Amino acid sequence: MSQSELYVSLDIGSSSVKVLIGEMANKSLHVIGVGNVKSNGIRKGAIVDIDATVQSIKKAVDQAERMIGKSIHEVVLGIPANKAALHPVKGVVAVNSENREITDDDLDRVLEAAQVISIPPERELVNIIPEQYIVDHLDEIKDPRGMIGIRLEMDGTMVTTSKTILHNVLRCVERAGLQIRDIYVQPLVAGYVALTEDEKNHGTACIDIGGGSTSIAVFQDGHLTASSVIPVGGDHVTKDLSIVLKTPTDQAEKIKLEYGHAFYDDASEDELFEVEVIGSDSKEQYSQKYISEIIGVRLEELFELILDELYRLGYQDLPGGVVLTGGMAKLEGLPELARHIMQTRVRVYVPEFIGVREPQYTTAVGLIQYAYMEDMFYGNVGSGGALSESAHVEPEPQHQQPKKQKQPKQSGEGVVTKAKKMFDRFFE
C-alpha cells in the first residue's frame, strides 16, 4: 500500500449514517470497508438529538472497522446543505519570489486574501472553491504554479453554513472519538462524482433524494453555482404508504423497496402482494399499480417543488438536464416520472464500485474522491493517517491528540487549514 492513500468518509444522512473506507491508488478508488446503519436523532438533515446521532456514528464506524480489522480515527466529513450559502469571492496578491515564479506559497496567500470578507456572526466558513486563477490579466488558468507573473488573482466561491448546524455536527463527530481530516458540503461532492465533465460545463442539476430531504446542486462552466435543500424525501413516501395502507412504518418501507414503482403508466396490475394491517390479524392484498399511484402523487409534488426551486435560483433551462442520485433514486420508474414532470433529460447515477453499487453511497464516495483530488492538487497525498492497526479499540478523546498536532500539510493548503484551526478553537 506504499503507493496508495487510505481515506474514510462519513456521510450523516436523515435515514442512514454511512462510513466508507477507500484506498486511492493511481486515481482509482477501491472500497475496502463499508458501514451503513439507520440514523437516529436526525430530522430533515439537521441533528435533533446529539446522543442518538453519536451512537449511530459509532455503530457505522464499528461496521466498517470489522471489515478490515483496523480502527478508524480520522474522517472526511460531509455536512448537509441545510442553510448552506454560496458567495463569490476574489483574492489578489503580488507574487513573492524574486524571479516572479508562482509557488505554493502564492496559492496559499491568494486563498487567504479571498477570505477577507465580512461573514455574519451566525455563519461559518466551510470551504473556498477556486474557479480560476488570473496571472497578470491572463484568465482561465487552472494551476498557475510555475508560471511567471507579477500579480496573481483567484476567482472562487465561498461556502458558508449555519454555525449552529455545523457545530452540532462537529460535536457529534468529536464525541464519537473521531478527528476530522476535511469538511465538504454534501451537494458539492455528490455532483463532483455524479456528473460528467460535459454535464458540469453545460449546466446540469444533480438532485440527491435522501430520506428526510432532497438536495439540489447546479453545476455550470465546470463549477458549483447554486445549491438548495427541499425538506421532502423518501421518508414522506413511506409515511404516505403507511397511512393509506394502514400498515406499520417498517412494513411500508419494505413494500416501497420491494414493490414500489414511481410511474403509474408502467406499473404492473398483475403483481400482487399482501400487507399487514395495524390492529388486525388479517392481511390486505394490493397491486403494484395501486401503490404506484400513492408513491407517484408524492414524487410528482417533489419534482414540482424542485422545478419551482430551480426557477427561484434563476435556472429556467438546463442544457445538461438532471442527474438523480441518493437512496430514492433506485426506485423503479423514477427517471420516467422525472422526465414527465420536468420535461428534460434525466439519468440516474449509481457508483460503480464493488460493495457500494447503490445511489445512496454517492455522497460517501464523493467525499473520498474530492478529498483525494484536493490532496493531489496541493501535494498532500501521504500526509494522512485515517486508520490504526488495532481494531475495536475506542479512540481516545479528541483532546488527547488535537487535530492541530497532526502532521501539517505543505503550504498551499490555505482554507482547509484555517477552517480546521477555527474548529479546534471552538472545541478548546
Protein Blocks (a to p, Z undefined) as FASTA:
>chain_A
ZZpccdddddddfkbccddddddeehiacdfbdcddddehiaehiafbfklmmmmmmmmm
mmmmmmnopacfbdcddddfehiacdddddddddfbfnlpacfklmmmmmmmmmmccddf
kbccfbdcdfbdceehiahifblghiacfbdcdddddddddfklmmmmmmmmmmnopacf
bdcdfklmmmmmmpcfklmmnopadddddfkbccddddeehiafbdcddfbdfklmmmmm
mmmnopafklmmmmmmmmgcfblklpcfklccddddehiabdcdddfklmmmmmmmmmmm
mmmmmmmmmmmnopabcfklpadedjklmpghklmmmmmmnopadddddddbehiacfkl
mmmmmmmmmmmmmmmmnopghjacfbcfbghiacddfklmgfklpccddehklmmmmmmm
mmmmmmZZ
